[in-house]
Amino acid sequence: MSRRKPTMSQSAARAQVRPGKFVGNKEEASRQGRGASGAASVASPAAIREIIESVVVAFVLAFLFRTFEAEAFVIPTGSMAPTLMGRHKDLVCPVCGYPFQVSASDEVDASGRWRGNEVVAGTCPMCRSVVDMGRGNPQRKTYPSYNGDRILVAKFPYYFGDPERWDVAVFRFPGGAKTNYIKRIVGLPGETVRIQYGDVYVRHPGESGFTIARKPPEKILAMMQPVYDNDFVLRDWIEQGWPSRWSSWPADGQGWEPSADYKSFRVSGSARQTVWLTYAHYVPSDEDWERFSMGRLREKPPRPQLINDFTAYNTEQTRSRGGGADSFWAGGGLGPPLHWVGDLVVEFDASVEKPAGELLIALIKGGRQFLCRLDLAAQTARLELPTGEVFSSRAGVIGPGRHRVRFANVDSQLVLWIDGRVVSFGQPVVYDPALTIKPTAADLHPVRIGSAGADARVSRLRLFRDIYYIAQTVGSGPEFDMSVAAHLGVEQFLSDPKHWDVFAARQPIEFLLHEDQFLVLGDNSAASKDSRLWSGDIDAEGRHPYPYVSRDLLIGKALFVYWPHSWDKLPGLPIPFPFFPNFARMGFVR
């Protein structure tokens, strides 16, 4: 990350204490300082001690203020998106209403000067419509480009302690110490780090095998990326025959009934069997949108697809005006989004009518089912692994009323939240990653919400995925053979299980770290130049940077997004208000 001139001066972010001339109590000094002759004043031991103490305190305060200082930085690129934004454009999809961002980093060079490029379109992550932002767009709107997030970087954490895995850190680039980068620390000194199957694995000295690096619950929430938000469902498409992503199974009329706007679902406890509300990843293509604009849909119903590493931030379409002619290209980073992501998080509001029956949540990965049972009568939760292991909670977890439920299968561990609190099962609920390395047809319906005798209503359904770290380095090529996908196209490849053997053959990359060396990756793996790709660079002196960050290059830990760009209006109102703070984007960096 290039160093920019701080938007807040360092003098404002740093306090200095200068020891001044000590002035004691004049009367006391006069009284104690008179000698027998009265010709000279001699300071008392108490006064001398007070002077020494004050000087020591002044030096200590100066040291503390210098140590605990924070610097301000502006993020120029989207390598950490969507966690932290570089230069970007803000959009609201004119079709479904979903707000999102696309990168605009290519519009300027490293010094911030305009290159003659203009981002003119981006793709909505919910409905996949392409939003035209060019001049004369159908919305008749202007879409300004905003500078990246302004963050405060605290230096003190790394003065008094060691960096921890999953920290977001700012450091000087190993290939040029004048350039500052921001990434997430994933590898620690002494470890051998392996990237495979989208996850991070580590091996410590003396160990023979690798262990998956599991994120704590707060990091899971900070790093998860949106897949689908049912509050932005395409109602008119469904009414014309496009399949809903959430649907009842079995479809016998005894299961989950959708509301008129398809945003919530209700089930009666009178059903004799468990009834499921099932998610399928139906993704409209550009051709589907073209057909719909002409008032028709495809003749054959679409097939659900595997959830992949699609990132809306990387879908910018750019127009260049160089040489007097327009040319267009699309973003995307390390190839198309063909990487299957099985680490998912589902959350929803559950309105429970009475203390009877069970609510169930099933997450499918690699053809294996990971089940959560919420017993509404006993008010307990139970997690069931495909190996037969069962983990139970104490009572009082859930009962009648409205609750926010979140269930995650990330890094080969299960985590359950009820009303924002992590539910304890007495021990971590983890399993062997080798169980789930290849998808099956069951992964085309990766999330299910069930009712076994429960009267309930679910709403505000949201699905997220974990970050998928692409195992690709300089000269390695893609992590699996993408020739079949290139021949078939993304849609057919991700919807047909007979082509998925390649996922079991995904190749790893490994890095050996020595003392005081750290491995760093960007959250936007497809568009991040990080430890995986640095060895291909050459600095001004003809040197290749190492794929690690040494301790002496660390500047500090990203602490707070303190001034994201303003919307220039009052929230929710069409009232102009220049520089009104964007409070929603302010917050601690996780």
Secondary structure, DSSP 8 states (H G I E B T S, - for coil): ------SS-HHHH------------HHHHHHHTB-SSSS-B---HHHHHHHHHHHHHHHHHHHHHHHT-EEEEE--SSTTTTTS--SEEEEE-TTT--EEEEE-GGGB-TTS-B-SEEEEEEE-TTT--EEE-STT-TT-----EE---EEEEESTHHHHS---TT-EEEEEETTEEEEEEEEEEEE-TT-EEEEETBEEEEE-TT-SS-EE----HHHHHHH-EEEEEGGG--HHHHHTT---SEEEES-SSSS-EE-TTSSEEEE-TT-SS-EEEEE------HHHHHHHHTT---SS-------B---GGG--EEEE-GGGS-EEEE--SSSSS--B---EEEEEEEEE-SS-SEEEEEEEETTEEEEEEEETTTTEEEEE-TTS-EEE--S-S--SEEEEEEEEEETTEEEEEETTEE---SS-EE--GGGGSS--GGGGS-EEEEEES--EEEEEEEEEE---B----TTT--SS--HHHHHH-HHHHHH-GGGTHHHHT---EEEE--TTEEEEE-SSGGG--STTTGGG---TTS----SSEEGGGEEEEEEEE------SB-TTS--B-TT---GGG-EE--
